[in-house]
Amino acid sequence: MPPRLARWRDRALFRTPSRVIDRLLGDDRHLRVRTAMAGLAGLLMLCCVAAMHIVARAGMADQGWVNLWTLFCVSGLVGVFALIRSGRSRRFRDPSLTLFQMLYAVACNAAAFAIAGPARGITLPILAVILMFGIFGLSTRQMVGVLFYSLAAFGAGGVLAELHEDLHQGRAMATAYAIMILVVLLGSTFLTTRVQATRQVLRRQKHDLAAALEHIRELATHDELTGLLNRRHMLELMRLEQRRVARSGHPLVLVQLDLDHFKAVNDTHGHAAGDRALQAFAHAVKACVRDSDVLSRWGGEEFVLMLCNTRPDDASALLERVRRAVSALRVELPGLQPIHLTVSIGLALYGAGESVEQTLERADRALYTAKAQGRDRVVWAPPA
């Protein structure tokens, strides 16, 4: 056989089982899980059907009743599988139809208990397997409902079995079966309650862990006082933006902002007042900039602003708006005079081939120029 034809044959052989599985279970991940579980339940029920036919062949059960029971069981299995596989079950609250499948299986099991004659003890392990499916799929309230439903179904099945003269086994066996059925049902309900409680604890622990991780991430990337990005995370973002600018050629402006005479605020009003002033300043600046602009606390009363894809003229207008907003800001203090703030601003346009640190250094020099010229002003750095 030519090599190309052999490779085609191998690929076809490999794909055929996969295509069959896709057609049988579906190609959607959630649908595959639901259909696979329904298929597993159906396979177990077919094993029970085979056991009942063995019992009938041995003469312990009426073959006609077993045939009718088989038709009832198989038709329900096919109907449930068709509903799930077609996707029509998605309109229901439980697309897997777990509760319905359990109730149907319990009804089939109770009917088998009624017609199995001397071999009806085989239905008890089947009942236990049925209830195992509900441990992870049903709530405690639903499982309690299944408990009472099963008691009623098996009670009716036991009465029918006792009324059948050929299958009569005496009060002692009937009582023994009733006790074992009750044990299986109560044990399954108890296990469901414990599993649900454990799942609740695990969900709560997962939520708490996610919240703790989010808090740790916030502490690692944000300033705790102002809620702005911290210096380390801001440097990472600026380096990332630098690489984007190198590819796109869009302008990038880096800005240094420093509150004027902030040491006097701390010395006069205390550090608590200084913290309130920093928070008010951060809020005022964020209210002026765009969503695409990134503001960070660099350290102390120093802040850095990154203006992405911003032309110099637009940057000047935006920062002048920031300067006026800060100048108009009044930080109210209980029982004290409001704090009046101003800000000095230095900014630099990123130059090709520069590092982020070099652009920031030029912006910092422009900031000191603004300080030297009397503060409360915006100064551009010379081109790189």
MARZAZA-502966 format. One record per residue: x, y, z of N, C-alpha, C in turn; residue in three letters. Coordinates in steps of 0.001 Angstrom, whole numbers, plus 500000, padded with zeros to 6 digits. Layout:
MARZAZA-502966
XYZXYZXYZALA;...
END
This chain:
MARZAZA-502966
500850498807500000500000500000500000500886501243500000MET;500585502241499124501392503463499101501354504174500455PRO;502467504852500841502519505519502161501406506540502361PRO;501085507313501304500035508324501458498685507675501742ARG;498385506592501046497121505893501273497082505263502659LEU;498233504774503134498292504194504476498049505261505543ALA;498636506459505349498405507546506317496943507958506330ARG;496326508025505128494900508378505062494053507338505773TRP;494395506041505592493655504974506262493792505087507776ARG;495017505378508268495228505489509715494448506658510291ASP;494449507786509569493680508942510056492193508633510069ARG;491694507945509054490272507596508991489897506655510133ALA;490773505683510416490498504765511515490504505484512850LEU;491371506488512978491448507235514233490237508131514415PHE;489775508704513289488674509659513396487319508973513572ARG;487164507763513053485858507105513074485290506948514474THR;486049506410515476485475506329516838485118507686517409PRO;485951508689517122485672510025517643484380510576517058SER;484171510353515769482941510839515142481715510111515685ARG;481857508822515926480736508057516484480373508582517867VAL;481400508859518693481151509388520043480497510751519967ILE;480973511603519022480381512929518875478907512841518475ASP;478595511912517574477205511760517151476337511215518280ARG;476922510352519100476150509737520173475969510673521362LEU;477043511344521775477011512161522988476912513655522718LEU;477240514097521495477253515520521199478654516085521303GLY;478880517228520658480219517826520670480365518954521691ASP;479258519370522294479328520370523365479768519694524670ASP;480679520348525393481264519724526581480203519417527631ARG;479340520372527934478309520158528951477294519102528498HIS;476957519137527211476010518154526691476612516751526765LEU;477891516629526487478550515317526539478499514737527953ARG;478713515611528941478667515129530330477268514625530669VAL;476244515402530290474868515007530615474472513727529896ARG;474792513644528600474418512436527862475214511222528342THR;476476511446528713477276510323529217476704509786530526ALA;476279510683531421475678510237532676474350509516532437MET;473544510046531513472281509382531182472555508016530555ALA;473594507935529713473953506651529117474417505650530156GLY;475193506133531138475644505232532207474459504709533012LEU;473530505605533348472328505171534081471532504157533261ALA;471440504400531956470731503451531101471428502103531040GLY;472760502125531000473501500866530957473278500059532232LEU;473288500737533374473022500040534631471609499461534663LEU;470652500233534143469281499733534115469154498521533194MET;469878498516532082469843497361531184470426496126531860LEU;471440496326532712471969495197533486470896494646534423CYS;470110495547535005469009495112535873467950494370535072CYS;467691494837533865466725494157532989467203492742532693VAL;468516492624532405469069491291532130468916490380533348ALA;469141490925534544468996490120535760467557489663535937ALA;466606490541535655465195490160535793464812489064534804MET;465365489118533599465056488072532625465683486737533042HIS;466839486789533675467440485555534199466533484957535273ILE;466001485831536138465079485379537184463839484759536557VAL;463297485379535485462107484846534817462419483504534156ALA;463572483394533523463950482118532899464059481007533943ARG;464475481368535160464602480368536227463259480001536832ALA;462177480657536392460848480317536869460452481006538155GLY;461221481972538603460893482667539852460022483891539614MET;459848484310538376459002485465538046458256485167536761ALA;457109485804536612456289485607535428456924486326534235ASP;457175485580533148457859486143531982457050487270531344GLN;455743487133531312454914488180530717455030489499531460GLY;454945489423532799455116490655533592456516491252533398TRP;457515490406533335458887490899533138459025491574531775VAL;458376491026530751458435491654529425457775493034529442ASN;456591493130530088455941494445530201456794495422530995LEU;457379494930532078458253495779532894459463496247532085TRP;460023495374531272461171495737530428460797496832529444THR;459621496700528815459157497731527879459002499068528575LEU;458456499054529789458270500284530570459637500925530885PHE;460594500136531309461908500665531684462661501219530483CYS;462729500430529408463522500819528235462930502045527552VAL;461598502120527456460979503290526818461306504560527590SER;461314504499528921461677505667529725463117506060529523GLY;464019505073529467465435505358529249465662506032527907LEU;465030505495526869465188506076525532464634507495525488VAL;463482507717526128462894509054526138463765510070526838GLY;464325509692527986465196510618528721466452510921527917VAL;467066509890527355468287510106526574468016510995525367PHE;466877510786524711466536511611523547466324513066523952ALA;465661513294525080465454514667525550466777515370525815LEU;467704514673526470468989515287526801469840515473525553ILE;469918514430524724470784514503523531470301515546522543ARG;468994515726522407468455516719521467468627518143521965SER;468954518306523255469104519639523819467812520237524334GLY;466693519532524206465410520070524672465352520170526195ARG;466168519384526876466157519446528341466786520723528876SER;467458521499528008468113522733528474467107523766528968ARG;465857523649528523464844524621528965464438524396530423ARG;464790523229530971464436522920532354465514523438533306PHE;465122523576534578466066524057535582467240523099535731ARG;466969521798535644468016520781535704468091520095534342ASP;469011520514533472469087519925532131469418518436532148PRO;470021517951533245470359516528533325469159515665533703SER;468047516299534114466836515582534524467128514559535619LEU;467999514940536547468438514009537589467267513537538446THR;466448514483538915465335514116539790464334513224539051LEU;464021513593537821463066512793537054463610511381536824PHE;464887511282536459465483509960536229465436509103537494GLN;465683509738538650465659508975539893464255508488540227MET;463282509375540073461901508981540371461441507860539435LEU;461806507964538172461431506926537209462121505612537549TYR;463424505690537895464162504476538226463622503822539492ALA;463244504642540486462660504081541708461339503387541399VAL;460526503992540519459254503361540140459503502015539450ALA;460504501988538543460848500725537880461342499699538893CYS;462145500166539849462693499264540854461596498703541756ASN;460670499568542136459553499103542975458678498104542218ALA;458493498352540902457715497400540102458441496063540011ALA;459769496102539877460542494861539855460420494130541185ALA;460391494873542279460227494278543604458901493526543693PHE;457881494086543030456553493468543099456460492195542272ALA;457222492094541170457034490961540252458174489949540309ILE;459240490230541092460416489353541068460236488100541901ALA;459172488002542680458922486792543440460004486508544464GLY;460419485269544574461434484921545573462761485647545370PRO;462982486159544156464255486831543859464179488336544048ALA;463113488833544699462977490295544786464051490952545634ARG;464849490167546351465957490750547105467001491407546217GLY;467039491035544911468036491655544008467738493122543749ILE;466517493558544067466175494960543808466781495903544832THR;467171495395546001467703496281547040469047496897546661LEU;470033496114546179471265496776545727471031497704544548PRO;470054497367543696469730498268542591469202499593543123ILE;468365499530544155467854500749544782469000501593545343LEU;469962500925545971471113501648546521471892502356545419ALA;472090501693544266472809502313543143472035503512542610VAL;470703503383542517469881504495542039470052505716542940ILE;469998505481544242470097506591545184471488507209545191LEU;472504506424544825473860506984544756473947508102543730MET;473184507994542650473207509042541626472666510361542164PHE;471807510303543163471224511531543695472078512216544729GLY;473090511520545248473896512098546321474566513388545870ILE;475077513408544620475796514586544138474933515492543270PHE;473757514995542844472952515800541936471733516442542533GLY;471344516018543734470124516542544338470425517285545629LEU;469543518206545964469647518893547243469103517993548348SER;469342518400549585468841517609550722467326517539550704THR;466657518650550376465195518653550334464675517701549266ARG;465319517698548100464894516788547037465114515338547441GLN;466241515081548130466534513713548532465524513218549573MET;465095514105550467464064513729551432462761513414550701VAL;462444514193549670461266513898548859461375512542548184GLY;462571512212547676462791510897547068462618509797548113VAL;463049510069549348462889509086550426461420508711550629LEU;460567509714550776459143509432551008458492508822549765PHE;458887509298548602458370508733547357458747507253547254TYR;459998506917547597460457505532547525459738504657548536SER;459525505205549742458772504439550743457375504103550235LEU;456720505094549605455373504853549080455411503848547936ALA;456395503993547026456473503091545875456747501660546318ALA;457706501479547221458024500128547664456945499569548586PHE;456247500449549307455110499983550087454048499399549186GLY;453756500112548085452773499608547127453273498330546471ALA;454586498296546139455141497094545541455089495908546486GLY;455367496148547763455290495061548740453881494530548903GLY;452873495423548909451475494999549028451088494150547826VAL;451473494585546615451158493813545418451831492449545441LEU;453066492404545926453762491119546005453093490182546992ALA;452658490711548118452016489877549134450642489399548690GLU;449951490189547852448637489784547370448707488692546322LEU;449882488537545709450057487509544686450302486176545389HIS;449439485259545242449511484006545998450780483233545703GLU;451204483206544439452369482411544085453660482992544644ASP;453628484297544933454857484947545390454821485215546886LEU;453837484689547575453709484943549008454862484287549778HIS;455547485028550612456693484505551356456535484692552862GLN;455385485136553317455190485250554747455514486622555279GLY;454983486881556476455168488181557112456613488442557498ARG;457340487394557862458720487592558310459590488170557193ALA;459501487572555991460304488075554868459862489474554458MET;458546489714554484458055491048554129458599492090555093ALA;458608491743556380459149492676557373460641492890557172THR;461361491800556868462809491920556640463103492819555439ALA;462342492617554346462535493476553172462219494936553501TYR;461156495159554252460784496527554609461880497200555416ALA;462479496442556339463565496999557156464765497351556282ILE;465139496440555359466304496692554511466068497874553562MET;464845497969553045464522499122552183464651500416552976ILE;464145500411554187464228501605555026465681501954555332LEU;466503500930555601467923501176555870468609501815554667VAL;468342501263553483468954501816552268468526503268552043VAL;467243503541552206466738504893551969467267505884552998LEU;467223505512554277467714506419555320469215506632555194LEU;469955505549554890471403505697554727471755506621553574GLY;471059506475552446471324507340551289470974508789551586SER;469862509004552283469472510372552635470483511003553579THR;470955510232554555471968510742555483473253511102554741PHE;473682510210553830474895510491553060474728511741552204LEU;473552511903551613473291513099550810473406514355551661THR;472840514305552865472915515460553769474366515792554096THR;475170514766554379476575514991554711477349515528553502ARG;477071514972552330477762515438551127477398516883550829VAL;476110517230550958475687518605550708476338519566551698GLN;476427519158552968477078520008553967478553520201553632ALA;479199519122553207480612519225552823480795520128551615THR;479892520011550644479974520868549463479772522336549823ARG;478866522607550760478664523978551211479935524534551854GLN;480571523710552691481816524141553332482892524400552288VAL;483008523495551307484019523653550263483748524896549415LEU;482470525152549097482142526358548327482489527617549108ARG;482180527601550433482511528760551247484019528955551342ARG;484755527862551503486212527962551564486787528453550232GLN;486204527970549125486660528428547817486422529925547652LYS;485232530382548098484921531812548002485884532627548865HIS;486136532154550089487043532876550977488459532901550413ASP;488882531780549817490223531723549235490341532673548048LEU;489295532710547209489317533626546063489365535078546532ALA;488598535386547581488611536748548121489981537096548701ALA;490600536127549406491930536372549971492961536579548869ALA;492887535770547812493829535923546700493636537257545999LEU;492368537663545843492100538963545228492647540097546098GLU;492489539952547414493021540978548319494547541031548236HIS;495180539857548176496639539820548052497078540461546741ILE;496332540162545668496673540768544377496522542292544428ARG;495463542752545097495277544196545231496433544815546010GLU;496834544161547098497946544693547884499245544691547093LEU;499410543686546213500652543586545440500710544589544304ALA;499561545072543837499548545936542654499001547331542917THR;498401547574544085497758548859544345498272549475545647HIS;498173550781545676498492551525546893497298551434547842ASP;497555551051549067496464550797550008495714552066550378GLU;496401553202550451495764554444550894494845555020549824LEU;495354555150548604494598555824547547493863554874546619THR;494224553594546645493617552640545725494192552696544321GLY;495198553559544097495828553657542780496864552546542609LEU;497319552370541369498396551416541132499643551835541903LEU;500406550836542363501660551176543036502796551298542018ASN;503956551657542504505088551969541629505531550749540809ARG;505631549592541449506123548407540756505192548001539614ARG;503889547984539904502938547580538863502866548625537752HIS;502984549890538115502960550940537098504145550812536154MET;505314550482536688506488550289535825506255549146534840LEU;505626548078535292505327546956534399504399547396533262GLU;503363548175533606502432548639532580503103549600531601LEU;503972550455532111504652551402531224505596550685530271MET;506268549649530743507159548891529848506354548138528798ARG;505187547636529207504313546975528239503822547967527196LEU;503421549147527632502964550173526701504100550651525800GLU;505310550675526330506469551062525521506642550108524337GLN;506458548818524564506578547853523468505453548040522452ARG;504254548371522921503146548627521989503436549864521134ARG;503972550904521776504290552139521056505359551879520011VAL;506321551033520339507383550713519379506814550050518134ALA;505714549292518277505092548631517119504134549561516375ARG;503358550337517137502300551136516514502727552554516149SER;503700553102516862504115554479516619503204555513517248GLY;502231555107518065501344556060518728502110556845519791HIS;501731558106520006502442558909521013502143558426522435PRO;503133558568523288503010558192524702503598559315525538LEU;502805559790526495503232560882527372503274560372528807VAL;504406560600529478504547560253530887504604561524531705LEU;503876561526532819503676562746533603504076562489535058VAL;504818563445535622505139563437537054504334564538537723GLN;503610564191538800502810565161539542503278565159540997LEU;503408566355541575503871566456542959503075567558543665ASP;502469567187544808501711568184545571502658569216546178LEU;502300570466546054503152571555546550503018571700548067ASP;504169571875548726504213572139550175503458571088550979HIS;503565569845550561502797568820551254503375568534552642PHE;504673568703552797505278568480554116504663569416555155LYS;504328570629554729503706571572555654502315571105556078ALA;501605570420555179500289569886555529500420568864556654VAL;501384567955556513501597566937557551502056567570558864ASN;502960568542558773503493569177559989502427569990560712ASP;501547570623559950500548571510560552499310570754561029THR;498814569829560206497536569180560488497661567719560910HIS;498843567148560756499028565742561127498940564818559916GLY;499439563603560112499486562652558998498097562159558592HIS;497160562109559520495810561693559149495200562672558160ALA;495417563964558404494937564979557467495674564874556141ALA;496966564574556210497730564392554983497204563223554164GLY;496833562138554838496257560992554123494950561370553434ASP;494116562134554122492858562571553517493115563467552314ARG;494165564300552402494513565166551275494975564344550074ALA;495761563299550324496223562441549223495050561728548566LEU;494125561262549385492947560590548826492097561552548003GLN;491920562755548505491132563753547774491825564130546465ALA;493145564256546502493894564582545289493741563466544245PHE;493903562209544678493779561090543742492390561058543120ALA;491369561318543918489996561326543411489799562451542399HIS;490357563622542675490196564763541775490890564515540438ALA;492079563920540468492806563660539225492082562597538405VAL;491623561527539064490925560468538332489655560991537679LYS;489024561980538303487797562546537730488092563357536469ALA;489341563771536275489696564615535126490241563819533945CYS;490888562684534214491549561946533140490565560962532492VAL;490998560354531398490165559413530665490320558005531247ARG;489420557122530830489500555739531302490759555045530810ASP;491267555472529652492466554846529095493756555337529750SER;493677556421530517494860556948531202495076556188532506ASP;496338556032532887496676555231534058497390556117535073VAL;496823556176536285497382556994537360497906556077538456LEU;499078556431538993499665555625540066500281556545541118SER;500367555991542323501084556705543378502527556226543349ARG;503426557177543115504846556850542938505569556742544277TRP;505097557516545233505705557502546556505474558832547260GLY;505057558786548551504801560033549269503711560830548596GLY;504039562092548260503081562956547577503332563007546076GLU;504112562073545544504437562033544119503546561007543410GLU;503095561396542230502230560545541424502741560534539989PHE;502435559460539279502812559338537870501560559010537072VAL;501425559697535936500280559505535054500791559091533679LEU;500214558044533109500582557595531762499423557891530820MET;499703558699529799498703559072528806499003558313527520LEU;498183557314527231498422556461526066497762557066524831CYS;498466556974523703497939557440522415497373558859522538ASN;498189559751523104497754561129523380498723562110522724THR;498191563013521926499036564039521294499441565084522327ARG;500575565740522114501050566736523096500021567819523396PRO;499321568329522368498331569384522616497205568885523517ASP;496746567670523277495683567098524114496183566860525528ASP;497447566436525658498020566216526981498101567524527759ALA;498500568596527098498589569904527772497219570352528265SER;496191570198527427494852570621527825494348569778528997ALA;494606568470528957494136567599530025494818567945531350LEU;496122568173531305496850568435532549496569569831533083LEU;496259570736532212495836572049532699494489571932533418GLU;493632571065532896492360570809533563492601570165534936ARG;493555569239535018493908568621536291494427569673537265VAL;495306570546536788495887571568537674494817572478538249ARG;493853572884537408492780573762537890491890573033538892ARG;491607571751538622490758570982539536491410570847540909ALA;492720570603540930493422570479542212493483571831542909VAL;493700572876542152493771574216542750492439574616543381SER;491342574126542799490017574450543345489602573509544473ALA;490437572499544741490084571500545736490243572040547148LEU;489291571710548000489363572055549418489112570777550225ARG;490072570410551042489958569214551859489424569619553214VAL;488187569247553506487552569636554755488075568779555913GLU;488368569445557042488823568780558259487914569178559412LEU;487523568247560276486640568571561401487279569599562346PRO;486628570724562497487093571734563438488300572528562986GLY;488761572349561744489944573042561248489629573727559924LEU;490540574607559537490399575263558250490623574258557128GLN;489880574353556031490093573436554904491528573543554375PRO;492030572446553875493377572421553291493269572803551826ILE;494096573752551413494160574185550020495367573521549368HIS;495145572877548230496222572152547548496496572754546182LEU;497765572644545774498158572913544390499120571812543972THR;499314571690542672500167570619542160501080571169541074VAL;502319570699541100503274570994540036503392569771539145SER;503444570010537824503362568909536864504483569041535844ILE;505203567949535651506191567866534585505855566686533689GLY;505949566877532374505597565807531463506584565734530309LEU;506714564521529763507669564277528687507038563350527670ALA;507310563617526395506852562765525304507894561672525079LEU;507414560436525089508337559315524909509011559413523546TYR;510333559235523549511107559288522319511555557906521889GLY;511612557697520591512000556394520058513385556016520563ALA;513514554781521015514804554300521503515050554579522967GLY;514177555373523582514311555668525008513818554498525844GLU;514295554435527065513691553537528050512637554319528823SER;511755553598529482510742554241530301511397555087531385VAL;512453554573531976513142555315533038513712556628532523GLU;514217556630531291514765557877530743513671558913530508GLN;512517558446530005511400559387529802510914559934531141THR;510820559085532147510412559541533475511419560526534061LEU;512684560288533789513707561216534307513557562592533675GLU;513242562642532390513020563946531744511771564618532308ARG;510707563821532542509498564390533144509788564902534554ALA;510661564206535285511010564636536633511779565953536610ASP;512656566105535638513386567374535517512430568506535170ARG;511446568212534325510440569236534012509627569584535247ALA;509367568602536107508654568866537357509451569809538251LEU;510741569596538368511557570487539185511633571883538581TYR;511558571954537265511496573268536629510213573986537019THR;509090573234537045507809573824537468507890574298538904ALA;508557573538539761508735573961541160509543575248541225LYS;510623575278540429511514576447540471510833577699539934ALA;509865577510539042509177578663538445508009579162539302GLN;507811578582540477506783579084541374505692578095541704GLY;505796576857541210504827575794541503503457576076540861ARG;502537575123541028501171575222540511501173575539539017ASP;501926574727538270501996574937536834502367573627536128ARG;502222573647534792502534572493533931503713572855533056VAL;504757572011533053505960572274532272506303571032531454VAL;506577571263530162507005570185529274508523570007529342TRP;508956568752529239510383568482529122510836568683527685ALA;512068569099527464512573569193526076512525567820525407PRO;512451567782524071512425566505523362513651565656523688PRO;513511564362523546514619563453523834515757563709522860ALA;
END
